[in-house]
Amino acid sequence: MLFDIIRSIHSGSEESLKLSIAVALLSIPIFLLALSLHEATHGFVAYKLGDPTAKLYGRLTLNPFKHFDVIGFVMLMVVGFGWAKPVPIDTRNFKKPKRDMAISAIAGPVSNLLLALVFAVLFKLYSESFFSPAFEEICFSAPWRLLGIFLYYGIRLNVMFAVFNLLPIPPFDGSRLLLAVLPSHIYFKIQRYERYILVVLILLLFTGILDLPLSFCIEKITNLYMWIFSIPENLPYYLLASLIM
């Protein structure tokens, strides 16, 4: 995101800079949709399991402003990883607190993987245009190629959001899954250090230490979507390259 723009500025390539800015702008609506669906799904599943807290706070909505977190958004634009404002859940309202909390937690990442599936279907339909004579002229236009990049990042950013939120550390969804497997006293001891853990995580992201394992998972899952729908893996790179040539 921002790092890509900075690198483009240093490279002196005007085309590369324009493309980096375009990708950053295209990513914003995808991110807002992804985080809204993610948090609303948490709240909806919790509501169905007996906890009305998210509903009472007006969080069962796709309105991104209800779920917007400034720091999480800045982190996304700067380092490429971000988060939303967590949906409030009161486990005392669950019949089986540990089980129901785990189900509510996993619902968010699952919703992003399903949204990535929708984008993959659309990207598959889009990819067919490159083999259709009817689209031969429009395929060479910049707006049409930007649409392809938008659909590809719809897959990639939703996969990223799911992978990132499955990290087994507070305050992410993966840590909520620990509640189902760890003794309560150990889990709540870990929760006490949530702020410090988040600071360490941000430092690891800024230094790039987590880039390799996270990028590996994101790349593999994204490529799996491409493989399932028989989308040429080189199509996104072709679209990106064609816009800076």
Rosetta blueprint (number, residue, H / E / L):
1 M L
2 L H
3 F H
4 D H
5 I H
6 I H
7 R H
8 S H
9 I H
10 H H
11 S H
12 G L
13 S L
14 E H
15 E H
16 S H
17 L H
18 K H
19 L H
20 S H
21 I H
22 A H
23 V H
24 A H
25 L H
26 L H
27 S H
28 I H
29 P H
30 I H
31 F H
32 L H
33 L H
34 A H
35 L H
36 S H
37 L H
38 H H
39 E H
40 A H
41 T H
42 H H
43 G H
44 F H
45 V H
46 A H
47 Y H
48 K H
49 L L
50 G L
51 D L
52 P L
53 T H
54 A H
55 K H
56 L H
57 Y L
58 G L
59 R L
60 L L
61 T L
62 L L
63 N L
64 P H
65 F H
66 K H
67 H L
68 F L
69 D L
70 V H
71 I H
72 G H
73 F H
74 V H
75 M H
76 L H
77 M H
78 V H
79 V H
80 G L
81 F L
82 G L
83 W L
84 A L
85 K L
86 P L
87 V L
88 P L
89 I L
90 D L
91 T H
92 R H
93 N H
94 F L
95 K L
96 K L
97 P H
98 K H
99 R H
100 D H
101 M H
102 A H
103 I H
104 S H
105 A H
106 I H
107 A H
108 G H
109 P H
110 V H
111 S H
112 N H
113 L H
114 L H
115 L H
116 A H
117 L H
118 V H
119 F H
120 A H
121 V H
122 L H
123 F H
124 K H
125 L H
126 Y H
127 S H
128 E H
129 S H
130 F H
131 F H
132 S L
133 P H
134 A H
135 F H
136 E L
137 E L
138 I H
139 C H
140 F H
141 S L
142 A H
143 P H
144 W H
145 R H
146 L H
147 L H
148 G H
149 I H
150 F H
151 L H
152 Y H
153 Y H
154 G H
155 I H
156 R H
157 L H
158 N H
159 V H
160 M H
161 F H
162 A H
163 V H
164 F H
165 N H
166 L L
167 L L
168 P L
169 I L
170 P L
171 P L
172 F L
173 D H
174 G H
175 S H
176 R H
177 L H
178 L H
179 L H
180 A H
181 V H
182 L L
183 P L
184 S H
185 H H
186 I H
187 Y H
188 F H
189 K H
190 I H
191 Q H
192 R L
193 Y L
194 E H
195 R H
196 Y H
197 I H
198 L H
199 V H
200 V H
201 L H
202 I H
203 L H
204 L H
205 L H
206 F H
207 T H
208 G L
209 I L
210 L L
211 D H
212 L H
213 P H
214 L H
215 S H
216 F H
217 C H
218 I H
219 E H
220 K H
221 I H
222 T H
223 N H
224 L H
225 Y H
226 M H
227 W H
228 I H
229 F L
230 S L
231 I L
232 P L
233 E L
234 N L
235 L H
236 P H
237 Y H
238 Y H
239 L H
240 L H
241 A H
242 S H
243 L L
244 I L
245 M L
